[in-house]
Amino acid sequence: MKTVVFIFFTSILFIACNWTENEPKQTRIERSFNQGWFILFDSLNQGEAWKWYVPGRIPSDTLRVNIPHTWNVMGGKETYIGIGWYFKYFNLPGAWEGKLIRLKFNAVYRDAKIWVNEKLITERIGAGYTPFEIDLSDHVFFDKENFIAVQVSNAFSKQAIPYEKKFDWAADGGIIRGVKLTKTERPAIAFLHVNANLKEIQGGELTIKVGLAGHENLDIGDLDVWMQVRQYNQPTEDILYEGNQKSKILADHLILRLDLKEVDPWHFNVPNLYKLKLAIGHRMMLSDHKEAIFGFRSFTTQGDRILFNGEMVRLPGIEWMPGSFPDQGMAEDTLSMGTMLMLLKNTNAVLTRFHWQQDDYILKWCDENGILVQEEIPLWQAPYPDQVNPDLKDIASRHIQEMIREHYNHPSVIAWGIGNELSAQNDTIKNLLKELRNRIISLDSSRLINYVSNTFHHDPERDGTALGDILMWNDYSGLWYDLSENGLTSRMLPETLPKFNKAISGKSLIISEYGLCEPVFKGGDPKRIEHFLYNTGIYDKNEFIGGVIYFSLNDYRTHMGEEGSGRLKRRVHGIVDIQGNLKPSFSIIKERFSPVRDLDGKLIHDNFHVTGKNQDGLPSYTLYKYQVNIYGENERLIAREPIPDLRPGERFNVVFGRLIEPVKMIRIVTGNGFTVSTKHY
């Protein structure tokens, strides 16, 4: 293991072990708030007038449900657009009186009003995919029953993002993600943001922002802080730093800094992570503690090339549309999310994007398994220029603030997206994009910011995607674009792409979508394969294209779908069907996106030689900590050897001695255990 040099602070104010082993177990208590809810539908919008937020006023025909929940997968409610009410009774112990008690909703789609013990606590409009928190401290009883009522509407709206019906996924209403109750002392930690920067020579710099809650009206002066940084998701769990310091409160937060002598970078093939444990207190008393997972990596641009951890790369990607299992919808559980993420990773994709903000579990999975992510606010094809107004800008700004607040630490997130297909060759829309970009910079200047265009081919020099750090273009040449006036055919693609690079010199391009949508376009999966291979081959020849994102991994549920009805209404766009079954195109994409070419194995005298080449087109990146696995009968592993790190274009020859049985299969496996290439005998 590497030698680690610690930087210790001189202010040792309390014994760290008391904080880490005893006090935190009693100070912060977190409880799931997902069980024991009831739901009632309010199609006439009379529940508030009838005071359904009062326990005795609730009609008797309520249904018991657990959270996460959406009514749009319930029998008879698949197409229900309107209001639903959620109710729950709960108790709090008397020992919690005087403490800070917060309730966090990870997502409620979409507009919500929340009453606690008959009092309206908050009203939330226009943002259905980002978390929010309410302070219950002064609104609850102790050792006595409490009552919470949540009114939810998924009605299409002009005061919301996504705007009206302009989004291509399911409008599933409900409390679609988990709810958590937290009790702490005061002041408490509202959030931890860890900005982890790689130094030029192995080291790392941490800037830690600690958001505070419940500190108002407290005369506490400086806060005492204890921190520990240790390895996470690595072969060892060594501690890199442990120590204490005093910190001054800056309005509503603290700023802390650490230098670490040596760190292991996060990579999509070897996703090394670190865990920060942090506790705060004052006057020798602990008040709260929290953890954050983070990683050291860099994702930048240099001219029209993309650099990942300082290496020029060209990245293969695919997009998954969550919320598409018909029995779960947008309230899908972690098992279902993990199943689809595993499929995504097994296509050999290392890059993806999300049209709307996702559950934290998804990004944590990407952190731990190695997928680069652009996460976007759900501005999709609207608003139009005459629909942009200050209220909508405020809602978009809230989307950005809540997205970044929740997902700041994830090393998998390499870029924020400010919109998709807004036809941004209009000054009003471009000014909106500029405002949103500036808003992100004010909150997080460490990541790239991009806009995804569907009009770049019309007039590249005027297009809004040039406002981003990377050009992003959805390529539907020969498909959707060929249906429009002066359509772009697939035959025009080879001559069109170089024009982009000439018009906007000095910026890399990512093909942010390409794929075949049935039944609008005919030919089924064979046509999908043909289209994929043709387009990917053209992208390969244009070196300024730094990445591609195939659309999509799955057939997905959407209110705009051309096939099916109810909860099965969907677009047939995927290489996996709506139940998660693989189509033939899945294996074609996996093979084309593999970084390994020309895989072969031969017995030469008594030695078995495994040879191959690291691709140097699309994809292109160093093979870091890969290995060769050799299998005999019944996929029994009989030998394995590491592959020396290979730069793009380099070949390998791994030699095995005498093997105990004939070889039936060879697999090339990444540093974190995913198979990228297979050869059978």
C-alpha positions in Angstrom: 0.0 0.0 0.0 1.1 3.5 -0.7 2.7 5.6 2.1 0.3 8.3 3.2 1.3 11.6 4.8 -1.3 13.2 7.1 -1.8 16.9 7.7 -3.0 17.3 11.4 -4.7 20.4 12.8 -3.4 21.8 16.0 -6.8 22.3 17.6 -7.5 18.9 19.2 -10.6 19.8 21.2 -12.1 16.4 22.0 -11.2 12.8 21.8 -12.1 11.5 18.3 -13.0 8.0 19.4 -15.8 9.4 21.6 -17.3 10.9 18.5 -16.9 8.0 16.1 -17.8 5.1 18.4 -20.3 6.5 20.9 -22.0 9.8 20.4 -22.9 9.6 16.7 -25.0 6.5 17.4 -27.2 8.5 19.7 -27.1 12.0 18.1 -28.3 11.4 14.5 -31.2 9.0 14.1 -32.5 8.3 10.6 -35.7 6.3 10.0 -37.4 5.1 6.9 -40.8 6.9 6.5 -41.9 4.6 3.6 -44.3 2.2 5.4 -48.0 2.5 6.4 -49.3 5.2 4.0 -52.9 5.4 2.6 -53.9 6.8 -0.8 -57.2 8.4 -1.9 -58.0 9.9 -5.3 -59.5 13.3 -5.8 -60.6 13.5 -9.4 -63.0 16.4 -8.6 -60.4 18.4 -6.7 -62.6 18.7 -3.7 -60.3 17.2 -1.0 -58.9 20.4 0.2 -62.3 22.1 0.5 -63.5 19.0 2.4 -60.4 19.2 4.7 -59.0 15.8 4.0 -55.9 17.0 5.8 -57.9 16.6 9.0 -57.9 12.9 10.3 -61.6 12.7 10.9 -62.5 14.1 7.5 -60.8 11.3 5.5 -63.3 9.1 3.5 -63.3 5.4 4.4 -62.3 4.0 1.0 -58.6 4.7 1.3 -56.1 2.1 0.1 -52.9 1.1 2.0 -49.7 1.6 0.1 -45.9 1.8 0.8 -43.5 4.4 -0.6 -42.1 4.6 -3.3 -45.5 4.6 -5.1 -47.1 5.8 -8.3 -50.8 5.3 -9.0 -50.2 5.0 -12.8 -49.3 1.3 -12.5 -52.5 0.6 -10.4 -55.3 -1.3 -12.1 -57.8 1.3 -13.4 -55.5 4.2 -12.7 -52.9 3.7 -15.5 -53.9 6.9 -17.4 -55.1 8.9 -14.4 -53.9 12.5 -14.6 -55.0 14.5 -11.6 -54.8 14.6 -7.8 -54.1 11.9 -5.3 -53.8 12.2 -1.5 -51.4 10.3 0.7 -52.0 10.0 4.5 -49.9 8.6 7.3 -50.2 8.4 11.1 -46.9 8.4 13.1 -45.5 8.8 16.6 -42.4 10.4 17.9 -40.7 9.6 21.3 -40.8 12.2 24.1 -37.0 12.2 24.2 -37.0 13.9 20.8 -38.8 17.1 22.0 -36.6 20.1 21.4 -34.5 18.4 18.8 -34.2 19.2 15.1 -36.6 16.9 13.2 -36.6 16.9 9.4 -38.6 14.9 6.8 -37.0 14.4 3.4 -38.9 13.5 0.3 -36.6 12.3 -2.4 -39.1 13.0 -5.1 -42.9 13.7 -5.4 -44.2 13.9 -8.9 -45.1 16.6 -9.3 -47.0 19.4 -7.5 -47.5 18.9 -3.8 -49.0 20.4 -0.7 -48.1 19.0 2.7 -50.1 19.3 5.9 -48.8 18.1 9.3 -51.4 18.0 12.2 -53.8 20.1 10.1 -51.3 22.8 9.4 -50.1 23.6 5.8 -46.3 23.3 6.0 -45.2 23.7 2.4 -46.4 24.0 -1.1 -44.2 22.8 -3.9 -44.8 23.5 -7.6 -43.2 22.4 -10.8 -40.3 20.1 -9.8 -41.1 16.4 -9.5 -37.7 14.7 -9.6 -35.6 16.5 -7.0 -35.5 16.1 -3.2 -36.8 18.5 -0.7 -36.9 18.7 3.1 -39.3 20.1 5.6 -38.6 21.0 9.3 -41.2 19.3 11.5 -39.7 20.4 14.8 -42.4 22.9 15.8 -45.3 21.1 14.1 -45.4 17.7 15.8 -46.5 16.1 19.0 -44.4 13.8 21.2 -45.6 10.6 22.8 -48.8 11.3 20.9 -50.2 10.5 17.4 -49.3 12.8 14.5 -51.0 13.0 11.1 -49.4 14.0 7.7 -51.4 14.6 4.5 -49.7 15.0 1.1 -51.7 16.3 -1.8 -50.1 15.4 -5.2 -50.9 16.3 -8.7 -49.4 15.0 -11.9 -51.5 17.3 -14.1 -49.7 18.7 -17.2 -48.8 22.3 -16.4 -47.3 25.4 -17.9 -45.8 26.2 -14.5 -43.6 23.2 -14.4 -40.6 21.5 -15.9 -41.2 19.4 -17.8 -43.5 21.8 -19.6 -47.1 20.7 -20.3 -47.0 17.5 -22.3 -43.6 18.2 -23.8 -41.6 15.2 -22.4 -41.1 11.7 -23.7 -41.4 9.5 -20.6 -44.2 8.5 -18.2 -46.1 11.1 -16.3 -46.3 8.8 -13.2 -47.9 10.6 -10.3 -47.2 10.0 -6.6 -44.6 9.9 -3.9 -42.3 8.2 -6.4 -39.1 8.0 -4.3 -38.4 7.2 -0.6 -39.1 9.4 2.4 -36.8 9.6 5.4 -37.2 11.1 8.9 -34.1 12.5 10.7 -33.5 13.6 14.3 -30.4 15.5 15.3 -29.2 18.1 17.8 -28.7 21.7 16.8 -26.8 22.8 14.7 -27.1 19.9 12.2 -25.5 19.1 8.9 -27.8 19.9 6.0 -25.3 18.6 3.3 -21.7 17.8 2.7 -20.1 18.8 -0.6 -16.7 17.4 -1.3 -14.7 19.0 -4.2 -11.9 16.4 -4.8 -9.2 17.6 -7.1 -6.3 15.5 -8.5 -2.9 17.1 -8.2 -0.4 16.7 -11.0 1.7 14.2 -9.0 -0.5 11.7 -7.3 -1.9 13.8 -4.5 -5.4 15.2 -3.9 -6.9 18.4 -2.6 -10.2 18.4 -0.8 -12.4 21.5 -0.3 -15.4 20.5 1.9 -18.5 22.6 2.2 -20.7 21.8 5.2 -24.2 23.1 4.9 -25.8 23.9 8.3 -29.4 23.6 9.5 -31.0 24.6 12.8 -28.2 27.0 13.6 -30.3 30.1 13.6 -30.6 32.0 17.0 -27.8 29.9 18.5 -24.9 31.7 20.1 -22.2 29.1 19.4 -19.3 30.9 17.9 -16.9 28.6 16.0 -17.8 24.9 15.6 -15.6 22.0 16.5 -15.1 19.6 13.6 -13.8 16.1 13.5 -13.0 14.4 10.1 -11.8 11.1 8.9 -11.0 10.1 5.2 -10.6 6.5 4.3 -10.6 4.3 1.2 -14.0 2.9 0.0 -14.8 0.5 -2.7 -11.2 -0.5 -2.8 -9.2 -3.7 -1.8 -8.2 -2.0 1.4 -10.0 0.5 3.8 -6.9 2.5 4.9 -7.4 5.8 6.7 -5.7 8.7 4.9 -6.6 11.4 7.4 -8.1 11.7 10.9 -8.1 14.9 12.9 -9.9 17.9 14.5 -10.1 21.6 13.9 -12.2 24.7 14.7 -14.2 26.3 11.9 -16.0 29.6 11.6 -19.6 29.7 10.5 -19.9 31.5 7.2 -23.6 32.5 7.0 -25.0 29.0 6.8 -22.0 26.8 6.1 -18.4 25.9 6.9 -15.5 25.6 4.5 -12.7 23.0 5.3 -9.6 22.0 3.4 -7.4 19.0 3.3 -4.3 18.0 1.3 -3.7 14.3 0.8 -0.2 13.1 -0.2 -1.3 10.2 -2.4 -4.6 9.1 -3.8 -5.9 6.5 -6.3 -7.9 8.1 -9.1 -11.5 7.1 -9.9 -11.7 5.4 -13.3 -14.7 3.8 -15.0 -12.7 0.5 -15.1 -11.2 0.9 -11.5 -13.7 3.1 -9.6 -11.7 3.9 -6.5 -13.8 5.8 -4.0 -13.2 7.5 -0.6 -15.4 8.0 2.4 -15.5 11.2 4.4 -16.9 10.9 8.0 -17.5 14.3 9.5 -18.9 15.4 12.9 -19.6 18.9 14.3 -20.3 20.2 17.8 -19.8 23.1 20.1 -18.9 23.5 23.8 -17.5 20.0 23.9 -20.8 18.5 22.8 -21.5 16.7 19.6 -24.5 17.9 17.6 -24.5 15.9 14.3 -22.4 13.7 12.0 -22.7 12.7 8.4 -20.8 10.7 5.7 -20.1 11.4 2.0 -18.6 9.2 -0.7 -16.4 10.8 -3.3 -13.7 10.1 -5.8 -10.7 11.9 -7.5 -11.0 12.3 -11.2 -10.8 14.9 -13.9 -13.0 15.3 -17.0 -11.9 18.3 -19.2 -11.5 19.3 -22.8 -8.4 20.4 -24.8 -9.3 21.9 -28.1 -11.7 19.4 -29.9 -10.6 16.5 -27.7 -11.9 15.1 -24.4 -9.5 14.3 -21.6 -10.4 11.9 -18.8 -7.8 11.9 -16.0 -5.4 13.6 -18.4 -5.8 11.0 -21.1 -7.4 11.7 -24.5 -10.4 9.4 -24.8 -13.3 8.6 -27.2 -16.1 7.1 -25.2 -19.0 4.7 -26.1 -22.3 5.2 -24.3 -25.9 4.3 -24.1 -28.9 5.9 -22.4 -31.4 4.0 -20.2 -34.9 5.4 -19.6 -35.8 4.5 -16.0 -39.3 3.9 -14.7 -40.3 1.5 -17.5 -41.0 -1.8 -15.7 -44.8 -1.9 -16.1 -45.5 -3.1 -12.5 -43.4 -0.3 -10.9 -43.1 2.7 -13.2 -41.3 5.6 -11.8 -41.5 4.1 -8.3 -39.2 1.3 -9.2 -37.2 -0.4 -6.5 -33.4 -0.7 -6.2 -33.4 -4.3 -7.5 -35.0 -3.2 -10.7 -32.7 -0.1 -11.1 -29.7 -2.3 -10.4 -30.8 -4.8 -13.0 -31.0 -2.2 -15.7 -27.8 -0.6 -14.7 -26.0 -3.9 -14.9 -27.4 -4.3 -18.5 -26.2 -0.8 -19.4 -22.7 -1.6 -18.1 -22.6 -4.9 -19.9 -23.0 -3.2 -23.3 -19.4 -2.0 -22.7 -20.9 1.6 -22.4 -18.9 3.9 -20.1 -21.0 7.0 -20.7 -24.7 7.8 -20.3 -27.0 10.7 -19.8 -30.4 11.2 -18.1 -33.1 13.5 -19.4 -34.3 14.1 -15.8 -32.9 14.0 -12.3 -32.5 10.5 -10.9 -32.7 8.7 -7.6 -29.4 8.9 -5.7 -29.2 5.1 -5.8 -28.6 5.2 -9.5 -25.7 7.6 -9.3 -24.2 5.7 -6.4 -24.3 2.6 -8.5 -22.5 4.5 -11.3 -19.9 5.6 -8.8 -19.2 2.1 -7.6 -19.3 0.4 -10.9 -17.9 3.0 -13.3 -20.3 4.9 -15.6 -19.8 8.5 -16.6 -23.0 10.5 -16.4 -24.5 13.8 -17.7 -27.5 14.6 -15.5 -30.0 17.1 -17.0 -32.9 19.2 -15.9 -36.1 18.1 -17.8 -36.3 20.9 -20.3 -37.4 18.8 -23.3 -38.5 20.5 -26.5 -40.3 23.3 -24.5 -40.8 26.0 -23.5 -41.0 27.8 -26.9 -39.6 31.3 -27.0 -43.0 33.0 -26.3 -43.5 30.7 -23.3 -40.4 31.7 -21.4 -41.3 33.8 -18.3 -39.7 34.7 -14.9 -41.7 32.0 -13.0 -40.4 29.3 -15.4 -36.9 30.5 -15.0 -37.2 30.4 -11.2 -38.5 26.8 -11.4 -35.6 25.8 -13.7 -33.2 27.5 -11.2 -34.7 25.4 -8.4 -34.3 22.2 -10.4 -30.6 23.1 -10.8 -30.1 24.0 -7.2 -31.7 20.9 -5.8 -30.0 18.6 -8.4 -26.6 19.9 -7.6 -27.2 20.0 -3.8 -28.1 16.3 -3.8 -25.6 15.0 -6.4 -22.6 17.2 -6.0 -20.3 14.4 -4.6 -20.8 11.8 -7.3 -17.6 11.3 -9.3 -19.7 9.6 -12.0 -21.4 12.9 -12.8 -19.0 14.7 -15.2 -21.5 17.2 -16.6 -24.7 19.0 -15.9 -27.2 19.4 -18.8 -29.4 22.5 -19.2 -31.9 21.3 -21.8 -32.6 18.9 -24.6 -34.0 19.7 -28.1 -35.2 23.2 -27.4 -34.6 24.3 -31.1 -32.1 26.8 -29.6 -31.3 28.9 -32.6 -33.5 31.6 -31.1 -32.1 34.4 -29.0 -34.7 34.0 -26.3 -33.9 30.4 -25.8 -30.2 31.0 -26.0 -30.5 33.7 -23.3 -32.4 31.2 -21.1 -29.6 28.7 -21.6 -27.0 31.3 -20.7 -28.8 32.2 -17.5 -29.1 28.5 -16.5 -25.4 28.0 -17.3 -24.5 30.9 -15.1 -26.7 29.5 -12.3 -24.8 26.2 -12.4 -21.4 27.9 -12.4 -22.4 29.8 -9.2 -23.2 26.4 -7.5 -20.6 24.1 -9.1 -17.7 25.3 -11.3 -16.0 22.0 -11.2 -18.0 20.2 -13.9 -18.8 20.7 -17.6 -22.1 22.2 -18.6 -23.8 21.2 -21.9 -26.9 21.7 -24.0 -28.2 18.9 -26.2 -29.3 20.1 -29.7 -31.7 18.8 -32.3 -31.0 21.8 -34.7 -27.3 21.9 -34.9 -27.4 20.7 -38.5 -29.6 23.6 -39.6 -27.2 26.4 -38.8 -24.2 25.3 -36.6 -22.9 28.8 -36.0 -26.2 30.0 -34.5 -27.0 26.9 -32.4 -27.3 26.9 -28.7 -25.1 23.8 -28.2 -22.1 26.1 -28.8 -22.8 27.6 -25.4 -21.8 24.3 -23.8 -18.3 23.0 -23.0 -18.9 20.1 -25.4 -21.1 20.2 -28.5 -23.9 17.7 -28.2 -26.1 16.7 -31.1 -29.0 14.2 -31.4 -28.4 12.5 -34.8 -31.6 11.3 -36.4 -30.4 11.8 -39.9 -32.4 9.6 -42.2 -35.1 9.2 -39.5 -36.9 12.0 -37.7 -34.8 14.6 -39.6 -35.6 13.1 -43.0 -39.3 13.6 -42.3 -38.8 17.4 -41.9 -38.5 20.1 -44.6 -35.1 20.1 -46.2 -34.5 16.8 -44.4 -31.1 15.4 -43.4 -30.7 11.9 -45.0 -28.3 9.3 -43.7 -26.3 9.6 -47.0 -25.6 13.3 -46.0 -24.1 12.4 -42.7 -20.4 11.9 -43.8 -20.3 15.3 -45.3 -22.3 17.0 -42.5 -20.2 16.1 -39.5 -17.0 17.8 -40.7 -19.0 21.0 -41.2 -19.8 21.0 -37.5 -16.1 20.9 -36.6 -15.3 23.7 -39.1 -18.2 25.9 -37.9 -17.4 25.5 -34.2 -13.7 24.9 -34.1 -12.0 24.0 -30.8 -14.8 22.0 -29.3 -15.4 18.3 -29.2 -18.7 16.8 -30.3 -20.7 14.0 -28.5 -23.4 12.3 -30.5 -25.9 12.5 -27.6 -28.6 10.3 -29.3 -28.9 8.0 -32.3 -31.1 5.0 -32.8 -34.2 3.5 -34.5 -37.7 4.0 -33.1 -40.4 1.5 -34.1 -43.1 1.4 -35.4 -42.6 4.9 -37.0 -39.6 3.5 -38.7 -39.8 0.0 -40.2 -37.4 -2.9 -40.2 -37.4 -4.0 -36.6 -34.3 -5.1 -34.8 -32.4 -6.0 -38.0 -32.8 -2.4 -39.2 -31.7 -1.2 -35.8 -28.5 -3.2 -36.1 -27.8 -1.9 -39.6 -28.4 1.7 -38.6 -26.2 1.4 -35.5 -23.3 -0.1 -37.4 -23.5 2.4 -40.2 -23.7 5.5 -38.0 -21.0 4.3 -35.5 -18.7 3.6 -38.4 -19.0 7.2 -39.7 -18.5 8.6 -36.2 -15.4 6.5 -35.8 -13.8 8.3 -38.7 -14.2 11.8 -37.2 -11.7 12.1 -34.4 -13.3 15.3 -33.0 -16.3 13.1 -32.0 -15.3 12.4 -28.4 -18.2 10.1 -27.5 -21.5 8.6 -28.6 -24.6 7.8 -26.6 -26.9 5.2 -28.3 -30.6 5.7 -27.7 -31.8 3.7 -26.0 -31.0 0.7 -23.8 -34.7 -0.2 -23.3 -38.1 0.1 -24.8 -39.6 2.7 -22.4 -42.9 3.8 -21.0 -44.1 7.2 -22.1 -47.3 9.1 -22.5 -46.2 9.8 -26.0 -45.7 6.2 -27.0 -46.8 4.7 -30.4 -47.3 1.2 -29.1 -49.4 -0.3 -26.4 -51.8 1.4 -24.0 -52.2 2.2 -20.3 -49.1 1.4 -18.3 -47.7 -0.5 -21.4 -47.8 2.6 -23.6 -44.3 2.8 -24.9 -41.7 3.7 -27.5 -40.0 0.7 -29.1 -36.5 2.2 -29.2 -34.4 -0.2 -27.2 -32.0 -3.1 -27.5 -33.9 -4.5 -24.4 -37.7 -4.9 -24.3 -39.9 -3.4 -21.7 -39.6 -6.5 -19.5 -35.8 -6.4 -19.6 -35.3 -9.2 -22.2 -32.4 -8.8 -24.6 -32.8 -8.3 -28.4 -30.2 -9.5 -30.9 -29.0 -5.9 -31.2 -27.7 -6.0 -27.6 -24.8 -8.4 -28.4 -24.0 -6.4 -31.6 -23.6 -3.2 -29.6 -21.6 -4.9 -26.9 -19.2 -6.3 -29.4 -18.8 -3.0 -31.3 -18.3 -1.0 -28.1 -15.7 -3.4 -26.7 -12.2 -1.8 -26.4 -10.7 -5.2 -27.4 -10.3 -6.3 -31.0 -8.9 -9.4 -32.7 -9.2 -11.6 -29.6 -7.7 -15.0 -30.2 -6.1 -17.9 -28.4 -3.7 -20.5 -29.8 -1.7 -23.4 -28.4 1.9 -23.1 -29.4 3.9 -26.0 -28.2 2.9 -26.4 -24.6 1.9 -22.8 -24.0 -1.4 -21.1 -24.7 -1.2 -17.6 -26.1 -4.0 -15.1 -25.8 -3.6 -12.1 -28.2 -5.6 -9.0 -29.0 -5.5 -5.3 -29.6 -6.8 -2.2 -27.8 -9.0 -0.2 -30.1 -7.7 3.2 -31.3 -10.8 4.6 -32.8 -14.2 4.6 -31.1 -13.8 3.6 -28.3 -10.4 4.7 -27.4 -8.9 4.6 -23.9 -6.2 2.9 -21.9 -6.9 -0.7 -20.8 -6.1 -0.3 -17.1 -5.8 -3.4 -14.9 -7.5 -5.7 -17.3 -7.0 -9.5 -17.2 -7.5 -12.6 -19.2 -9.7 -15.4 -17.8 -9.4 -19.0 -19.3 -12.4 -21.4 -18.9 -12.7 -25.1 -19.4 -15.9 -27.3 -19.4 -19.0 -25.8 -17.8 -17.4 -22.3 -17.6 -15.0 -23.5 -15.0 -12.2 -21.0 -14.5 -8.9 -22.7 -15.0 -6.4 -19.8 -15.3 -6.1 -16.1 -15.2 -3.4 -13.5 -15.9 -3.2 -9.7 -15.9 -2.8 -7.8 -19.2 -0.2 -5.1 -19.1 -1.7 -1.6 -19.2 -2.3 -0.9 -22.9 -2.6 2.4 -24.7 -5.0 2.7 -27.7 -3.7 0.8 -30.7 -1.3 -1.4 -28.7 -1.4 -5.2 -28.9 -1.1 -7.8 -26.1 0.2 -11.4 -26.0 -0.5 -13.1 -22.6 1.2 -16.5 -22.3 -0.1 -19.3 -20.2 1.8 -22.4 -19.4 0.5 -26.0 -19.6 -3.3 -25.9 -18.9 -5.1 -28.7 -17.0 -7.8 -29.1 -19.6 -8.8 -27.9 -23.1 -9.8 -24.2 -23.4 -13.5 -23.7 -24.1 -13.7 -19.9 -23.6 -11.6 -16.8 -23.1 -12.9 -13.7 -21.4 -11.3 -10.2 -21.2 -12.3 -8.7 -17.9 -12.0 -5.1 -16.6 -10.3 -4.1 -13.3 -13.8 -4.1 -11.6 -14.9 -7.5 -13.0 -17.0 -6.7 -16.1 -16.5 -8.8 -19.2 -15.7 -6.7 -22.3 -15.0 -9.5 -24.8 -15.5 -13.2 -25.1 -14.3 -15.9 -27.5 -15.7 -19.5 -27.5 -14.0 -22.7 -28.7 
